[in-house]
Structures are given as C-alpha cells and as structure tokens.
Amino acid sequence: MPQVPMQHVLILAAILFTLGLAGLMTRRNLIFTLLCIEIMLNASGLAFVAAGSRWGQPDGQVMFLFILAMAAAEVSVGLALVLLLHKSQAALDVDAASELRG
C-alpha cells in the first residue's frame, strides 16, 4: 500500500489550521468560535501524527491523545460558558460575554 507523502499531510494540516484561524477571526458567535478552535487543534494533531509516522515513533500519536484530552476539557468548559451566556442573555455573541463580569 503506497504511503501519502508527508508534504501533502502537512499542507492539509496547514489548510485546516488556516481555515480555523480565519473562522476564529471572522465569526462572533461563541459556538462557531469553539468549533474553529477544535478545527485548529485537529490540524495540529494531524501534523503531530504525520511527523510521528515519518520518523517511525509513537510520539506523534501520544501527543495527539494529549491534544484530544485538552480539546475535550476545552469543550466542556466552553459548553458551560455557552449555557451560562444563553441563560443570562438571549444571544451567543462573544461581545456580550464581557457583561458577565460581576
């Protein structure tokens, strides 16, 4: 079975990271912001797995597991913030989150 060249995998990871970053900069909805952060984390995990596969080391998969654990924690905290923001206000706008201070 032929292997996918590492350059193609890294280009895909860079495209995914760029799409996540562009979405993070343009969207103001909190759910889309969390989704874009997840896309960026998955892109970095893909780069780790590609590098680990290239050098024949399991370190890339281990780092990807750490990234998945961090993403799960981020999603749980983000969902709690979304529920709190939706309970206090009707909108999920990121700018409205600054009113939660006090």
N, C-alpha and C positions, 0 to 999 in steps of 0.2 A: 504494500500500500504506500503510495507516494506521500511524502510529508509536505505540509504547507510551508512555504518559505517564511522565515522569521520576519522579514521586512513587510510581508503582507499582513501578518498579525499585528505588528506594531503600527502599521498605517491604519488598520481598522480600529485599534485602541485609541490612536490619536484623533481619528474622526469622531468616535464616540465621546471622548473627553471634550472635544471642541463643541459638539452639539449640546452636551450637558452644560458646559460653561456658557454658551450662548443663550440657552434657555434660562439659566440661572440669572443672567444679567437682564433679560428682557421681560420675564414674567413677574408679576407682582402677587400672584395667588400662592398661598402657602403650600398647598398640595402640589402644585407644579414645581415649586422650589425644592421640596423634598424629593420629588421624582427626578429632577435634574441632578441633585446630589447623588442619588442612587446610580444614575447612569454614569456619572464621573467615577464613582467608587468601583463599579463593574469594569470600566475601561482600565483603571489602574490594576485591578485584579487580573484582567486578561494579559496585560503586559508582564506581570509577575509570572503567570503560568507559562507564557511564551519563553521568557528568559530561563525559567527552570527547566523547560523541555529542551531548550537549545544546549544547555550545559549538562543535561542528564542528572540534575539534582532535584530532590523533592522540596527544596526550599521555596520554590515558587508556589506550589500547592499549599504549603503551610502558611505562607503569607496571605494567600487568597482566603484561607479559612479564617485568619485573623480579621481580614477586611470584611468578610461576611458577618462575623460576630459583631464588629463595630457598626456595620450597617444595620443589623437587627436592633442594636441598642439605640441607634440614632432614630430609627423608625418608631420605636416605642415612645421615646421622649417627644418626637415630633408629632405623633398622633395625640399624645396627651395635650400638647400645646394647641393643636388644631381644635380639639374638643373644648378646651378652655376658652379659646378665642371665639368659637362659634356659640358657646353658651353665653358669653358676655356681650357679643355683638353679632349681628346677622351676617356680616361679611367675613371673608377669609383673606382679606388684603394684608400684606406684610406691613404696610404703613400703619394699619390700625393696631398692630401688636404693641406699638410704643405706648399706647394708652393703658396697657395692663400694669404699668409700673406702680403701683402704690395704691 
